[in-house]
Amino acid sequence: MTNRSLVWFKRDLRSRDHAPLAAAQNRGTALALFVIEPEWLGSDECDPQHVAFTLGCLSGLRADLAALGLPLWVHMGDAVSALQGVHAQFAFTELFSHEETGSGWTYTRDLAVAAWCKPRGVVWHEWSQTGVVRRLKSRLGWARQWSVRMDAAPALLQGGFKAPEGALALHNLPDLPQLKQLGVAAPTQKTQAAGELAGGQTLDSFLHARGRDYRRAMSSPLSAADSCSRLSAHLAFGSISMRSVHHAAEAAIVRARSQGDAHQAQALRSFSSRLRWHCHFMQKLEDQPSIEFRNFARVCDSLRPGDAGNFTAPSERDQFNFEAWCTGATGFPMVDACMRSLRATGWLNFRMRAMLVSFASYHLWLHWRETGVFLARQFLDFEPGIHWSQMQMQSGTTGINTLRIYSPTKQAADQDPTGEFVRRWVPEFGTDAYPAPIVDERAAMKHAKDRMYSLRATPEAKAQADEVQQKHGSRKSGLTPTVGKRTAVKKVAPASTQQDLFGD
């Protein structure tokens, strides 16, 4: 019997450097599938901009695959039902896909898919597409594993595919669904172009021109929009691979050095290091999925209203502050300008993202889960592993990272000294139409510092910090843990160095 394989696309919407796709070329007849899942559309973090970007990626991907003779079928429904429907017409014996470090619903979905495959004799092969290691036993040596994966040659396609005939043939592909058919409203944001072609063009323009002042320009929202890579959305949806970005960046660094351009080489080396941080944070969610919902350091459960261990419900004032923060009406112009810019474009540079979370977590004393869900919908580049790790890090609940309580006044002075960014997004600032600050900045910062440092000084907090550090902290390469000593673990770098393509 001829082998039949099904390539299941998820957050890997590209044809280049796609290991499951390359493997399917050697297995006989092949078909490709993407499933628009109700669990995704109905999840807390999904926003119309995410759906629109996905459809944009699918449009280009379907055309690329069709040129190779491979039909891409797009189904609406749960994954198991979609697989069952395809299997009834195309009795595939192998299922090929990438691993996924996603939100909790994706883990539940994958368990159901595995349970469906087993009794039908369908062998499910999965490949990693990042530096995240599944079932990792220790962070020791993780950096070396990342380098081995990223330095490896990209997966290449060799010619075309042998596609199925009949109802599933290329000429029978239905049109991609429209947002309205999916019950999804049109996005309100004006976001960047979707798809593999756009991802490649974005990478090229950054490496050859835009990234020259990356190190200097990444912190200010005025300059970062052009000088940062803007690859974060493409990496989140997989319209470009991490390995492709790594290879291209390393080649560009070599080229800059050969041309005697030390400034360009240093800028791109700084960018390249962020690729490792990107996977470092995703690894945390892979190793401990509960961080999507619960504090890294459980001693923090007593900190903010609404958390486990703190049975004080959020007050009306908390809700007022939350709504003011969400709408960019806090009376702090830099905070409000950043929020309004984010809501309009789907993107914001890392430092300003950190300031938004810091302000919500410390000045307003709001819980990171509620603010994190809101931000997940605003970020076009929402990546669960990075997002929830960063939400907790910027809120002080990891127990190990340096507390960084951003002063919005200082950030305005440092990153928008002429007020250009504020004037662009908060034109009513300085008039009676602009609200007064909803909290006293100095008093709020003092309250947050007193609470956080008092908690961190307790023996319980210190013990939990050691546990978190041992499980999730970055490691010096080549070291072996020594009982009773902590020399095998280095402190995680300050947040200011951890751009990790979270808004890069």
N, C-alpha and C positions, 0 to 999 in steps of 0.2 A: 504494500500500500504506500502511496506517495505521502511523504511527510507534509503536514500542514501546520503552519505557525501563525500565531496572531501576535502582533506587536501592539501593546497597550501603552498609548501615550498618556502621560499625566502632566507633571510640571517639567516637561522636557520637549518643548514644542519646536524642534529643529530637525534637520536631516543630517547635518554635519556633526562629526564626533558623537555619534549615537550608537553605543555598543549593542543594544537590543536590535536595532535596525540592521546593523552590519551582520549580526549573527543570523538573522532571518534570511539573508541572501543565500546562505549555504544549506538551507533546510527544506528546499522544495517550494511548494506553493505558499504564498504569504498574503496576509491581509493586515491592515492597520486599523486601530480603533481608538477613538476618544469618547469619553463619557461625560456628559454634562449632568452632574449629579444633584438631585434635590437637597442632599445633605450639605453640599457646598453652598448652593444658592440660599439655603435657609440658615446657614451658620451665622454666628454673631459677627464674624470678621469679614464676610463677603460684602462687596460694594459693587454697584453697577460698573464702575471703572474697571474693576478686575474682570468682570464678564466681558466687557467690550474689548479689553486688551487681549483676552484669551481668544475671542472670535477673530480678532485681527491676526493673531499668530496662526490660527488654524487655517485662515484663508491662504496665506503664503505657503504654509506647510503642505496643505492639500495639493496645491499646484506643483510644488517641488516633487512630491512623491508621485503624482500622476505622470510627471515627465520621466520617472524611473519605472513606470508601469505598476505602481502599487496603489491600490484604492485606500483612501482614508475614510472610514465610516464614522460619522458622528451621531451618537445615540443620546437621547434624553431619558434619564431614569437612573435607578440605582445600578451599581456596577455589576452585581450578580445577575440581575435581569438582563442587562445588556450582553453579558458574556453568554448567557443561556440562549438569547435570541440569535446571536451570531453562530453559536455552536450548532444550533438546529439546522442552519443552512450551510455551514462550513465547519465540518467536524475537525477542528484543529486539535492536534495532540500536544502542542507546546505553546506556552504563553510566555512572551518575552516582555520585560519592563525594567525600568530603573527602580531602585529603592527610593523611598520617600520618607523624609523626616518632616512630618506635617502635623497639623492639629489633631486633637484626639479623635475626631470622627474619621480621619483617614486610617488610623490604626485599627479601629473597629471594622472599617470597610475591608482592609487587607486581610483580617482574620476571616471574614466571611468569604472572600475570594479564595483563600487557601482551602477553606472547608468545601467550597464548591468544586475545586479542581481535583481534589484527592479521589473521590469515588468515581470520577469520570476518566481517570488515568491521564489527566492533563498535567504535564510537568511544567511547573512555573519556574522560570529562570529570571533572576534579578541581578542587575549590575549597579554598582555605585556610580554616581555622576559627580560626586564632590569628594572632599577629603573626610567626610563623616564615615566612621567605622562602626558597622553594626555589631552588636554584642561585644563591645570593647571591654577588655578585662582591666586595663590600667591605662592611664594617660602617659605613662612612661613609654617613650618611643613613638608617641602619636605623631610628632612633627616629622619624624623620618618617614612614617607611613604616608603622610600627606605628600611629601616630596616625591616619593616613589610613584604614587598615583598621578600626580600632576606632571611629572617629567616624562611619563610614558607616552608613546606615540598615540595620537588621536585615532579613534576607530574610523576606518575608511570604508566607503562603499565601493564594490567592484562591479560596475555595470548595473544592469537593471534587475527587476524582480519578475518572477513567474506568478502572475496574479490569477485569482480564481475567475471562473467564467459564470455566466448566468446572472442571477439576481444580484450578486455581489460584485459584478464586473465594474470596471471604471466608468463605462458609459451609463451606468444606472445610478451613479451617486446623486443623492438629492442635494438641493442647495443647503448651505449652512443655515441654521436657524437665526432669526433676527431677535434682538433683545425683546421686542414686544411679544413674540411667540413664547419666550421663556418667562414672561411675566415680570421682566426686569425693566425698570425705568431707564431713560437715557441718562448717561453720566452728566454730572454738573461740572466736572473738572475738565480743563483743557490739558490733556496729558500728552506724553511723548508718543511717537509712532511705534507701532507694534510689529513683531515679526523678526525672522532671522536676518533678512536683508537689512532692516533698520538697526538691529543689534550689531552687525558687522560694521556698518557705516559709523555707528556711534563709537565703537572701539577704535577704528582707524583714525577718526578725527581727534580723539583724545590722545592717542599715542603719538600722532604726527604734528599736532598743533595745540589743541586746547589744554593739554595737561602740562604745558611748560611751567606754569606758575602754580601747580597743584599744591605744593606744600604751603605756600604763602596764602593762597586764595581760598583754600577749602573751608575756612572757619567763618567767613562773612557771607551772609545770604545774598549780598550784592554781587560778589564775584564767584561764589561756589556754583551757582546754577550753570555757568559755562565752563569753569575750570575743573570741576569734579568730573569723574568718568561718565556719570549718568547711565551706568551699566546695571545698576541694582535691580531695576524692573526686569531687564532681560535675563539676568541670572535667576531671579525669583520664579519666572515662568519658563525658564529653560530655553529661551530662544537663542541663547548662546551658551556654550559650556564653560565651566570654570577652567577646564584644562586648556581650551582654546585661548582664553584671556591670559592665562599664565604663560603659555608659549609665546604669544604675541608680545606680551610685556617684556619678557626676558630678551627676545630678539631686538626689541626697540632699545632696551638698555645697552646691549652690545653695540648696536648701530650708533647710538649717541656717543658712547665712549670712543669708538673708532673715529668719529668725526671731531673729537676733542671737545664735545659739548658736555662738560661736567654738570652744569646746571640742569639740563634735561635729564641726564642719567640719574641724578639724585632725586629728582621729582618722581620719575617713574619707579625708582627703587622703593620710595616711600609708598607709592600706590601698590606695588607688588606685594609688600608685606601685609597689606590689608586683606589680601586674598586668603591668607592663612587665618587671620582673625575671623573672617567670615565663617569658615568651617569650624573654627574653635568654638564659636558660640552655638552653632547648630548641633555640635556634638553634645552639648549640655542637655538639650531637649531629647536627643536620641538616648542618652544615658539615663535621664530622669524625666520621663514624660509629664510627671505631676507638676513640674514648674510652670506649666501653662495655667494652673489654677491655684497652686499652693506655694507658700514662701520657701525659698531655698533653706533658709535658717528658720526653723519652726519657732524659735524663741521670739521671732517677730510677729507671731500670730496675735499677740496682745497689743500691737502698736496702734493700728488704725481702725476706725469704726467699720463694721461689716465683715471683718476677717474672723477666721476660726480662732476662738479663744478670747475674742473681744465681742461681747454680746451687746455692745452699744450700737444701736442702729444709726445709720447716717441721718443727720438732722436736716431740718428744712434749710438751714444755713449751708450745710454741706451740698445739698442739691442745688441751691442758688449759685454757689461757687463753681460747681461742676458745669452748670449751664453757661455761666459767664466765661469760663475757660474754653468750653467747646465752641462758643460763638465768637470768641475774640473780643470780649467786652469786660475785661478784668480791670481796666484802668491803668494797666502797665503797658505802655505803647509797644515795647519790643515784643512782649509776649503776644499781644493781640495781633501785631503785624505778622508774626510768624504763623500763628494759627490761621489767619485769613489767607495768607499766601499758600499754605499747605492745602487748605480746603479748596482753593481755586485751581491748583496745579497738580495735586497728588504727590508733590515732592518737596522736601526741605533738606538742607544740609545737616550733617550729623550734629554739629555743636548746637544748632538751634533746636533740633529734636531733643537733645539732652536737656536744654534749658526748659523746654515745654514740660517735660516729664518731671524735672526737678521742681519747677514751680508748682505743679499740681500735687506732687508728693510731699513737699516740705512746707511751702508757703500756705497751701490750701489744705494740707494734711489729708489728701484723698487717697484711697486705696488704688494700687497700680492695676488691678484687674479691670475695674470699670473704665479708667482712663485708657488702659491698654486696648480694650475692645474698640473704643471710639477711634483711637489712632490707627488701629489695624485697618479700619474702613477708609481712613483718609490716605494712608500710604499706598500708592500704586505698587510699590515694591515690597509689600508685606511678605515677610518670610518668617514663619512661626518660630523656628529655632533661634533666629537672631532677635526677633521682636520680644519674645517673653523673657529671654535672658537679659536683654538690655532694659526692659521695663523694670525688672527687679534690681538690676545693677544700679540704675539711676535713681531708684527709690530706696536704696540702702538695705534691701532685704536679703542680699546674698550672704551677708555676714563677713565677707572677705575683701570686698573692694573698698578702696578709699572713698569716703563720703565726699561727694562733690555737690554742694548746695550752691547753685548758680544765682548770682544777683542779677536780676533783669536790668537794673540800672547800670551796672558795670558792663554787662554784655552790650547794651545799647551804645555806651560810650566807646567800647573797644571795637565792635563789629559794624556799627552804623554811625560813625562819629559826626557826619554831616546831617543825619536824619533823613537821608534819601529813601531808605527802605521803609521807614515808618510813614513818611509822607505818601508813599506809593500805596500802602495798604490801609493806613488809618488816616484818611484825609481830614477827618473831623477832629483830630488831635489838636488841642490848644483852643478849642471852642467849647461853648456850653453843652454841645451835643455829646461830647466825650465824657464817659463816666469817671467818677473819682475812683481811686484804687480800692478794691474790695477788701484788702487786708493791709495792715501796717507792715511794710517790708522788713524793717529791722526787728520788730517784735516777733514776726512769724519765723524769721531765720533763727532767732535765739531759742524759741520754743522747740523748733525741730532739732537743733544741735543739742540742746539739753536732753531731750528724749532719746535721741540716737546714741549719743556718747555714754549716757548713763546705762542704757541697755547693753551696749557693747562691752562695758567694763565688768559685767557679771560673769561669774565662772561658767554658767550655762552657755552664755553667748560665745565665750572663748572656746569652749569645748566643741560647740557646733560649727564654729568657724574652721577649726582644724579638720573636722569631718568633711565639710564642703570643699575646703582647699585640697584635701587628699583626693577627692573624687573628681573635681572639676577644674582645679587650678592648672595653669600652664606649667610645663616642666622644662628644665634644662636638659638638653639632649644628652644621652649617654650615661645618665646617672641611675643608680639603683638605690631604692629606699634603704635607709639604715634605721633599725629599730631604735626608738627613743630620740631620734634626731629628725630635723626637718630640712636637711641640706639638699634633699632631692627635689624640693619644690621651691619655685621662685614665686614671688608675689606677682599677681596679675597686674599688668601695666595700668597706669591711670587712665581714666575714661577718655582723656583728651587724645590719647594715642590710638584708641580703639575705633577707628573709623569703620573697619570691617565691611565696607560696602553697604552699611546701614545708612542709606542716604548719601552714598558716595557717587 
